[in-house]
Amino acid sequence: MVLKLHGTANQCSPSGLVAMVLNEKKVPFEFVPVNMRGGEYKTPEYRTRNPFYQAPYIDDDGFILYESRAICRYISTKYREQGTPLLPPAEDIEAIALFEQAVSVEAATFTSVIGAIDEMFYKTLRGLTPDQAIYNEHIATLSTRLDVYDEILVKQRYLTGDEITLADLFHLPGGWSLRRVGSDIMTTQKPNVARWFNDISSRKSWPGRISKPGDIGKEQASRL
């Protein structure tokens, strides 16, 4: 039974991240769009799949899993021997530690990107007026943190070394969404960050690189 990815058709969303990892790991899947604006996620049936009323989630032959990062780890572990290696070798404890360090940094340090996107994009969707000063504050905080990224990336191609991992890919939904709110901080302002982010976001597996919204499932079919 083919794996089903239930998510939003927004290609630079966490659903797009999961689709990217499935593509990298050469795992066929069926994309099932979730109508978030129509309130599909609020139904009792949907809550049995994700009790937090969010997307995405996967159905892997009856095994239900939500939260995009958990899904990406599951896929990368289950299909470790095929496609792009996105996890460090299971027997290399130091490589695993460096990977977990990078993943923790993304979760704890890169989070200021969420505030910037929420201020300028999601407030507008909710009919509210964005506050430019608050947005600028979030971007300034992110800029300071990306200075450290730039120092790390001058020494190596990716966050954990010279091989791409999930730690790099986890930055894509937030980093790419900054373009929507008019920021080029990820792609031009810091040379090593720009080189790294342009590298990971130009991979053919990343749905967000497509300029026009479309069906993630159809797009992945041409790349497997």
ABEGO torsion letter per residue (X at the ends): XBBBBBBBABAABAAAAAAAAAAAAGBBBBBBBBBAAAGAAABAAAAAABAAGBOBBBBBGGBBBBEAAAAAAAAAAAAAABEBBABBBAABAAAAAAAAAAAAAAAAAAAAAAAAAAAAAAAAAAGBBBBAAAAAAAAAAAAAAAAAAAAAAAABABAAEABBBAAAAAAAAAAAAAAAAGBAAAAAABAAAAAAAAAAAABAABAAABABBBBAAAAAAAAX
